[in-house]
């Protein structure tokens, strides 16, 4: 089988498996198997050898089982940078870039990222603001190991600290002028209806096993104690959670609460500040 034939067969197999972007995913997997830089497959496809095609077949089988591409190839592009991704971390998503953009809209010097995962939010903010320092917390030690690796790869390890704990538990640092988080916000009742790919991601990064608002309750209750007056809080939310999270933040005495929509027009980010 030639590389082009293998690619056509892979696209067909992934479509049968229900993969939404079968053609795009097949091309990414063939590039990875052949050691080809992203986007350059067309120029190099005919030079792919039999060993690479065998690797490609194994990768396609994993994708047909609905394992996310980012986990298969071990990386995900986020805000113009590549991040290491494993089964222990949430796959960074394009909509989370809106959180980064909202956070970057005003100056900050010390940032706290709650539930940091790969570190994509924290490390992107530090890379974009060379004078800033930050801390990422996570309840998952394996996820923190990935974040450490990403910090080193991006050259910001000297300005990033990581803390193993549940939200604010055991966190000694205070004085943050920016607190950010993309917490688990999917209600337990919604989990069975989600895309099959999510079964390969850490469940604790997706759901609070309750109504999807547990993380926001914890953040609203604890964030003020670690923030400076006037410090900003920026959170990703589910598209139907805006009113509920707004009410939680208002009861916790946060001010200037605003909702920001993603490119599809859905509420995606909520921002506020400590008076």
Protein Blocks (a to p, Z undefined) as FASTA:
>chain_A
ZZklmmmmmmmmmmmnopablmlmmmmmmmmmnopaehilmmmmmmpcfklmmmmmmmmm
mmmnopafklmnopaceehiacdddfkbccddfklmmmmmmmmmpccfbdcdehklnomm
mmmmmmmmmmbccddddfblklmmmmmmmmmmnopmmmcccdddehjgopabghiabdcd
dddfbdfklmmmmcfklmmpcfklmbgoinopmmmmmmmmmmmmmpcehiacdddddfkl
mmmmmmmmmmnopahiacdddfkopafbdcdddZZ
